[in-house]
Amino acid sequence: MTHTSSLKVLVTGGAGYIASHTLIELIEDGHDPVVLDNFANSVPQALARVQAITGRDIPLERADIRDADALASVFATHKPDAVIHFAGLKAVAESSTDPVAYYDNNVSGTITLLASMDKAQCRQIIFSSSATVYGDANYLPIDEDHPVAPVNPYGRTKLFIEYILADWQAANAGSGAVILRYFNPVGAHASAMIGEDPKGVPNNLLPYVAQVAIGRRRELSVFGNDYDTRDGTGLRDYIHVVDLARAHVAALNYGAAHPGVETINVGTGHGATVLELVAAFKAASGRDIPYRITGRRHGDTAASLADTSKATRLLGWQATHDLTDMCTSSWAWQSANPNGFTNS
């Protein structure tokens, strides 16, 4: 990993699931994070726990990325060297029922953020994108040259932002944008003090499985068992959130030394089916995970796997946690915090 000197880093959406883990890795690597969050989909307790884990006070600015005046104040006060941009709405199904909210928050918000960066002469950004930009896989594993054809508004917002970032960088000599396309982040910090705490019914498989194991949900619905995979259920590339957090630090250090735009997959290159993940979680938790097979869900693909060779080549990064680690850490978090950050 290319190491750089300590950077002041504005982390948008900084109290969220992936961001909160990234704060810890930034501090461990000697950087100085500042959090901006409107707590639309996160809670202040997450930040308090990060501060307890790291023993560091992390400045918090409670604001919305669409608020240009608030951003101007944040940049003037903190003078960040770089931005790691997590803030965004992220529920795939919701994006189809309320697309305007997704375009407004994700795309308009990013435009406001970039305009604020320009005014403050802040020239480096790491962007939280998604493997959803690829749509249905034409081939596996998926490399960064795979065609992009997102199948839902959420994925399209991520792709439009990627295009905007490329144009922004081209217009600003010496600026840098590293775009990280995540596959399926899961797991929790080893302290079991922070983890994924979805509001309402979880949209993602592993937190749903964890809530079945802890008794908050009666059973898991498995959407389809007739896919062309090892056991007929959908196969995904799951990545431990701590590995993903470390990829952001690696991207930050790389971007500081390399102006330009790079788009990089972040996954493991290994996949697990729904039933394999259920079995691994059952082993990790010692709890039964009742499930029933139902019909396929609209928009789901059979299999998704990352080619992560570019991340290794450019960032010197690769995932170190396996599926057992993912399930064990997730269960440690869920069992220590049965109701997430609230009432725990």
Backbone torsions as a table, in degrees:
resi	resn	phi	psi	omega
1	MET	NA	130.9	174.5
2	THR	-71.5	123.4	179.4
3	HIS	-102.1	143.7	179.5
4	THR	-122.0	172.7	177.9
5	SER	-70.3	170.5	-179.0
6	SER	-58.9	131.1	179.4
7	LEU	-116.1	143.6	168.8
8	LYS	-83.8	121.4	-171.9
9	VAL	-123.3	120.9	172.9
10	LEU	-83.1	121.8	-177.7
11	VAL	-110.3	104.8	179.5
12	THR	-78.7	143.1	-174.9
13	GLY	64.2	32.3	-166.6
14	GLY	-69.7	-12.9	178.3
15	ALA	-94.3	1.2	-178.5
16	GLY	-72.9	178.4	-173.8
17	TYR	-58.3	-59.5	-176.8
18	ILE	-71.8	-39.7	-177.4
19	ALA	-62.7	-41.2	-177.4
20	SER	-62.9	-38.5	175.8
21	HIS	-68.0	-35.0	179.7
22	THR	-67.1	-35.9	177.3
23	LEU	-55.3	-43.6	-178.7
24	ILE	-62.5	-45.4	-179.2
25	GLU	-67.5	-35.9	176.5
26	LEU	-61.0	-46.7	-179.5
27	ILE	-64.4	-42.0	179.4
28	GLU	-63.1	-27.7	-179.7
29	ASP	-90.7	4.6	174.2
30	GLY	92.7	9.0	179.9
31	HIS	-91.5	172.0	-169.6
32	ASP	-126.9	89.6	-174.7
33	PRO	-82.7	149.3	170.8
34	VAL	-125.3	132.2	-176.6
35	VAL	-99.9	134.1	168.8
36	LEU	-119.2	123.6	-178.3
37	ASP	-155.1	143.3	174.3
38	ASN	-102.3	1.5	177.7
39	PHE	58.0	31.5	174.3
40	ALA	-68.2	-32.3	-177.0
41	ASN	-139.3	31.7	179.7
42	SER	-154.3	176.0	-177.3
43	VAL	-133.7	148.0	178.9
44	PRO	-60.3	-26.0	-179.7
45	GLN	-58.8	-32.7	179.9
46	ALA	-60.9	-42.6	-180.0
47	LEU	-67.6	-39.8	177.6
48	ALA	-59.9	-38.5	-179.5
49	ARG	-72.1	-36.7	175.3
50	VAL	-60.5	-41.0	178.9
51	GLN	-64.6	-37.1	177.5
52	ALA	-67.1	-40.8	-180.0
53	ILE	-65.3	-42.4	-173.0
54	THR	-91.7	-17.0	-174.8
55	GLY	68.6	24.2	-177.2
56	ARG	-125.4	140.1	169.3
57	ASP	-78.8	130.9	179.1
58	ILE	-114.7	118.3	179.9
59	PRO	-57.9	138.1	179.6
60	LEU	-121.2	129.8	171.2
61	GLU	-115.2	115.5	-178.3
62	ARG	-88.3	103.4	-174.9
63	ALA	-159.8	165.8	179.5
64	ASP	-104.2	138.1	-178.4
65	ILE	-65.5	-12.8	177.6
66	ARG	-85.8	-5.7	-176.4
67	ASP	-93.6	96.0	-174.5
68	ALA	-61.9	-38.2	-179.5
69	ASP	-65.3	-43.9	178.7
70	ALA	-62.6	-42.3	179.3
71	LEU	-63.8	-41.4	179.0
72	ALA	-57.6	-41.5	178.7
73	SER	-65.7	-42.6	179.7
74	VAL	-61.6	-46.3	-179.0
75	PHE	-66.6	-37.7	179.5
76	ALA	-67.3	-38.2	-177.1
77	THR	-73.3	-45.9	-168.7
78	HIS	-101.9	-21.5	179.0
79	LYS	47.9	58.9	-178.8
80	PRO	-67.0	147.7	175.1
81	ASP	-81.5	-25.6	-174.2
82	ALA	-155.1	162.5	176.9
83	VAL	-124.3	134.2	165.7
84	ILE	-108.6	117.3	-166.8
85	HIS	-105.2	97.8	176.9
86	PHE	-99.9	-27.6	-168.0
87	ALA	-56.4	127.4	178.7
88	GLY	171.4	154.5	172.3
89	LEU	-78.4	145.6	-168.3
90	LYS	-142.5	13.4	178.7
91	ALA	-91.3	116.6	-174.6
92	VAL	-58.6	-49.2	-176.9
93	ALA	-63.1	-43.1	180.0
94	GLU	-62.2	-33.2	-179.0
95	SER	-63.6	-27.4	178.9
96	SER	-79.0	-28.5	-179.5
97	THR	-90.2	-22.6	-179.7
98	ASP	-137.5	61.7	-174.0
99	PRO	-62.6	-34.8	-176.7
100	VAL	-61.6	-39.6	177.9
101	ALA	-61.4	-37.2	-179.3
102	TYR	-70.6	-42.7	177.5
103	TYR	-66.7	-38.8	-179.2
104	ASP	-65.4	-52.4	-175.3
105	ASN	-69.4	-51.9	-171.6
106	ASN	-76.6	-51.5	-175.0
107	VAL	-80.2	-53.7	179.9
108	SER	-61.6	-39.5	178.9
109	GLY	-60.2	-41.4	179.1
110	THR	-66.9	-38.8	178.4
111	ILE	-62.2	-43.9	177.5
112	THR	-62.1	-41.0	178.7
113	LEU	-62.3	-45.9	-179.2
114	LEU	-65.0	-38.7	177.0
115	ALA	-62.4	-38.9	177.8
116	SER	-67.5	-39.5	176.4
117	MET	-61.5	-42.5	179.9
118	ASP	-59.7	-46.5	-178.7
119	LYS	-62.0	-33.3	-177.7
120	ALA	-92.3	1.9	-178.4
121	GLN	59.7	34.1	174.4
122	CYS	-92.8	122.5	-164.4
123	ARG	-118.1	11.2	-178.1
124	GLN	-133.2	131.9	179.1
125	ILE	-138.0	139.9	170.4
126	ILE	-112.1	126.1	-173.9
127	PHE	-113.6	134.9	177.8
128	SER	-83.3	92.4	176.9
129	SER	-100.6	-160.6	-169.9
130	SER	-154.1	148.6	174.3
131	ALA	-66.7	-10.0	176.0
132	THR	-62.8	-18.4	179.0
133	VAL	-64.1	-22.4	-178.0
134	TYR	-77.5	-25.3	-174.8
135	GLY	68.5	-146.1	-179.9
136	ASP	-70.5	134.7	-177.0
137	ALA	-70.7	127.8	172.5
138	ASN	-82.4	-26.4	178.6
139	TYR	-158.3	159.5	178.3
140	LEU	-127.1	147.4	-8.1
141	PRO	-70.6	160.8	-177.1
142	ILE	-84.9	120.4	174.6
143	ASP	-99.7	176.3	-174.4
144	GLU	-70.0	-14.4	177.6
145	ASP	-90.5	-1.8	176.9
146	HIS	-58.6	140.5	177.8
147	PRO	-54.6	145.6	176.8
148	VAL	-102.0	126.6	-178.6
149	ALA	-155.4	68.0	-176.9
150	PRO	-59.7	146.2	-173.6
151	VAL	-107.0	7.3	178.4
152	ASN	-147.4	161.2	-178.4
153	PRO	-58.2	-37.6	177.8
154	TYR	-55.6	-51.1	179.5
155	GLY	-62.0	-36.4	178.7
156	ARG	-67.1	-37.0	177.2
157	THR	-61.4	-40.2	180.0
158	LYS	-64.4	-41.5	-179.0
159	LEU	-67.9	-42.9	178.6
160	PHE	-60.3	-40.8	178.8
161	ILE	-63.6	-39.0	176.5
162	GLU	-57.9	-45.3	179.1
163	TYR	-63.0	-43.1	179.9
164	ILE	-61.3	-42.9	179.6
165	LEU	-63.2	-40.0	178.7
166	ALA	-63.6	-41.8	178.5
167	ASP	-67.6	-39.9	178.3
168	TRP	-61.4	-44.3	-178.7
169	GLN	-66.2	-40.7	-178.6
170	ALA	-62.3	-29.4	-178.1
171	ALA	-87.1	-6.5	-175.6
172	ASN	-128.2	91.6	-178.8
173	ALA	-56.9	135.6	178.1
174	GLY	88.0	-6.4	179.0
175	SER	-84.0	164.8	-178.6
176	GLY	-141.6	139.7	174.7
177	ALA	-134.2	121.7	172.3
178	VAL	-110.5	120.6	-176.7
179	ILE	-104.2	117.9	-179.0
180	LEU	-104.1	118.5	177.8
181	ARG	-95.6	104.1	-177.9
182	TYR	-77.2	148.6	168.1
183	PHE	-93.1	-109.0	-173.5
184	ASN	-120.8	93.8	-177.4
185	PRO	-72.0	134.2	179.3
186	VAL	-145.2	177.0	175.1
187	GLY	88.6	-174.9	-175.0
188	ALA	-152.9	166.1	179.1
189	HIS	-64.3	149.4	-176.5
190	ALA	-60.9	-23.2	179.3
191	SER	-71.2	-17.2	-172.7
192	ALA	62.7	16.5	179.7
193	MET	-91.7	-23.5	174.4
194	ILE	-131.8	152.0	-179.8
195	GLY	-174.5	-168.4	-178.3
196	GLU	-82.0	127.1	-176.6
197	ASP	-132.0	73.1	-175.6
198	PRO	-67.0	143.9	174.8
199	LYS	-81.4	134.5	178.5
200	GLY	71.7	-150.6	-178.6
201	VAL	-75.1	126.6	-178.8
202	PRO	-60.4	139.8	176.4
203	ASN	-86.1	-19.7	-174.3
204	ASN	-108.1	153.9	-170.2
205	LEU	-64.2	-51.0	-169.1
206	LEU	-66.4	-44.7	176.2
207	PRO	-62.6	-29.8	176.6
208	TYR	-66.7	-46.0	178.2
209	VAL	-58.7	-42.9	179.8
210	ALA	-61.8	-37.8	179.8
211	GLN	-72.9	-28.5	171.9
212	VAL	-67.2	-44.5	-178.2
213	ALA	-62.1	-36.8	-177.4
214	ILE	-84.4	-11.4	176.6
215	GLY	99.1	7.1	179.0
216	ARG	-80.8	-24.0	178.2
217	ARG	-124.5	146.6	-174.5
218	ARG	-75.2	-44.2	-178.7
219	GLU	-159.3	163.7	177.9
220	LEU	-95.6	135.8	169.3
221	SER	-93.3	125.3	176.8
222	VAL	-100.0	114.1	-172.2
223	PHE	-85.2	87.7	175.2
224	GLY	96.2	133.9	174.5
225	ASN	-133.2	28.3	-178.9
226	ASP	-122.7	24.4	175.5
227	TYR	-80.0	161.3	179.0
228	ASP	-83.7	69.8	178.6
229	THR	-133.2	-178.9	-175.0
230	ARG	-57.3	-37.9	-178.6
231	ASP	-126.6	11.6	177.5
232	GLY	88.7	-10.7	178.6
233	THR	-98.4	158.3	-174.9
234	GLY	-58.2	139.4	-178.8
235	LEU	-110.3	131.5	-178.0
236	ARG	-133.1	155.9	176.5
237	ASP	-92.8	102.3	179.6
238	TYR	-91.4	138.2	178.7
239	ILE	-127.7	135.1	179.1
240	HIS	-65.6	135.4	-175.1
241	VAL	-60.6	-29.8	178.4
242	VAL	-70.4	-38.6	173.8
243	ASP	-61.7	-42.2	179.2
244	LEU	-63.7	-42.0	178.0
245	ALA	-59.6	-42.5	179.9
246	ARG	-67.0	-29.2	176.0
247	ALA	-64.7	-34.8	177.3
248	HIS	-66.0	-39.6	178.3
249	VAL	-66.5	-41.9	177.2
250	ALA	-62.3	-39.6	178.8
251	ALA	-67.0	-38.6	177.7
252	LEU	-62.0	-47.8	-179.4
253	ASN	-65.5	-39.2	177.4
254	TYR	-64.7	-48.6	-176.3
255	GLY	-62.0	-33.2	179.9
256	ALA	-63.8	-27.5	-177.4
257	ALA	-103.0	-9.6	-173.9
258	HIS	-134.9	91.6	174.0
259	PRO	-60.2	159.3	-179.9
260	GLY	119.6	-168.2	179.3
261	VAL	-121.5	131.6	171.5
262	GLU	-131.7	137.1	175.7
263	THR	-112.1	124.7	-168.7
264	ILE	-135.2	128.2	174.3
265	ASN	-72.5	143.3	172.9
266	VAL	-128.8	107.7	178.4
267	GLY	-157.8	-161.1	178.1
268	THR	-111.2	-21.5	-172.8
269	GLY	84.2	-1.4	176.7
270	HIS	-118.2	147.2	-177.6
271	GLY	-120.9	158.6	171.5
272	ALA	-131.9	141.4	174.8
273	THR	-81.0	169.1	178.5
274	VAL	-57.3	-46.5	-176.7
275	LEU	-70.1	-31.5	175.2
276	GLU	-66.9	-39.3	177.9
277	LEU	-66.6	-41.3	177.8
278	VAL	-59.8	-43.6	179.7
279	ALA	-64.4	-41.3	179.7
280	ALA	-65.7	-38.0	-179.8
281	PHE	-71.7	-36.4	177.1
282	LYS	-61.5	-42.3	179.0
283	ALA	-66.0	-40.1	-177.6
284	ALA	-70.3	-34.7	-172.9
285	SER	-97.4	-22.2	-173.0
286	GLY	69.7	14.9	-179.5
287	ARG	-111.1	149.6	174.4
288	ASP	-75.7	144.3	178.0
289	ILE	-119.8	89.6	178.9
290	PRO	-64.4	139.7	177.3
291	TYR	-146.6	160.0	172.7
292	ARG	-135.6	146.6	179.0
293	ILE	-83.8	128.4	175.1
294	THR	-124.5	-176.4	-178.3
295	GLY	-68.6	163.2	176.6
296	ARG	-58.3	149.4	177.6
297	ARG	-96.8	136.2	-178.6
298	HIS	-56.5	132.7	174.8
299	GLY	91.6	-9.5	179.3
300	ASP	-77.1	146.0	177.2
301	THR	-108.7	160.1	-176.8
302	ALA	-66.9	-48.2	-173.1
303	ALA	-148.7	146.8	176.8
304	SER	-144.3	124.2	-179.0
305	LEU	-139.9	139.4	-178.7
306	ALA	-92.1	139.8	160.9
307	ASP	-89.4	114.9	-173.9
308	THR	-106.3	15.4	-175.4
309	SER	-64.4	-30.9	-179.3
310	LYS	-68.3	-39.5	177.9
311	ALA	-61.0	-41.0	179.2
312	THR	-67.3	-42.9	-176.4
313	ARG	-68.1	-47.4	-175.3
314	LEU	-86.1	-40.3	-172.1
315	LEU	-99.4	-12.2	-174.0
316	GLY	65.7	29.3	-173.7
317	TRP	-115.2	143.1	164.4
318	GLN	-153.0	155.8	-178.7
319	ALA	-67.8	143.6	-179.6
320	THR	-119.4	-10.5	-176.9
321	HIS	-102.0	139.0	179.6
322	ASP	-101.5	-178.0	-174.8
323	LEU	-61.2	-35.9	177.5
324	THR	-62.0	-45.3	176.9
325	ASP	-59.0	-43.2	-178.1
326	MET	-60.3	-47.6	-177.2
327	CYS	-71.4	-40.3	-179.7
328	THR	-62.8	-44.9	-178.8
329	SER	-69.9	-36.5	178.6
330	SER	-65.0	-41.4	179.1
331	TRP	-69.0	-37.4	177.8
332	ALA	-60.7	-43.2	177.8
333	TRP	-65.2	-49.3	-175.0
334	GLN	-65.4	-40.9	-177.1
335	SER	-73.5	-30.4	176.3
336	ALA	-78.5	-23.0	-176.7
337	ASN	-134.0	70.9	-172.9
338	PRO	-58.7	-27.0	177.4
339	ASN	-110.8	27.0	-179.1
340	GLY	69.9	-142.3	-176.7
341	PHE	-75.5	-18.4	-177.9
342	THR	-92.7	140.4	176.4
343	ASN	57.1	27.4	-179.6
344	SER	-111.4	NA	NA
